[in-house]
Amino acid sequence: MTTGGIKVVLTSPRVAPGLLTRAAWQVLGDAAEIGASGGPSRSDVQAVVGSGLVVTQVEGGLTEAWTWLSAAAASGRQVAWLVGEDGEPGLLRVVADQISREPRPPYDVEILHGSYDVPGARLIDLVRVMDRLRRNCPWDQEQTHETLAKYLLEETYETLEAIDTGNRPHLREELGDLLLQVAFHSRIAEEDSSDDGFSIDDVSGDIVEKLVRRHPHVFGTVDAADAAAVEANWETIKAAEKQRSSVLEGIPLALPALALADKILGRAAKVLPAELTPAAPGTEAERIGRELLALVLEARTLDVDAEQALRTAIQQLTAEIRAAEAS
């Protein structure tokens, strides 16, 4: 009697259906029968059927699936099982238990990967989860760009805090929260039926095109010897793209005052002399404001990030306060 066998084919739900390895297609093509659960509407099942193969739908749970597989293999047939999107962990545990028991079953059992995730594939999961939340969660359904604005700001500051503390696990979490805001806003915009609507793919495509366009030294034939040359190329390309009438255009006025001062001083250097003329004496508030501005200018001259320098000083002061409280 011919020895039967079971081939369990794992695939990634983040890879387009049908993009299987050569080994996986060989297994499916050689199998006397291919089984799957979850219904014929599964995209991977449709891809296999579309290639000319027949897929048997096995109704029920893991017990029924294993019964179907083991009975076919015990009769001497080579059968394959197309694992569902959730990975069917219950069935895989049963398979592992069966092939490790003694005496060994009278057929061969093999688990193989039919497709693999590429870097960034989990972003597809985020898009799918966000889509489901927007359709089924009452809170998520009510949100707009305006109601989410405060969360975007909060998550940005929490990410900065994680960077300041050097806590990598915290940074990983906060970057995820920040990424959620991008996915959420994009999902909302996708519902806009006007020409202003866009999707997460549009957002991703735009930034990819911008990065390629503004890095001709990487994707083109332009030479850039150092970081300064890269920055100069970036600003030149950006100016040609934006066609702005003022160097101040594009600066978000909602920036914290220190960061805003740094940004404006950077642009001002293109049209004003290196040393700003001190303003006439005025109120104490005006004097302090001018001195702060001069301090930011000094920081720029020394290539120091004034905002980060102040945040670091505040962090040190906070540590001193906590130490004093503890003692």
Disulfide bonds with the S-S distance in Angstrom:
none
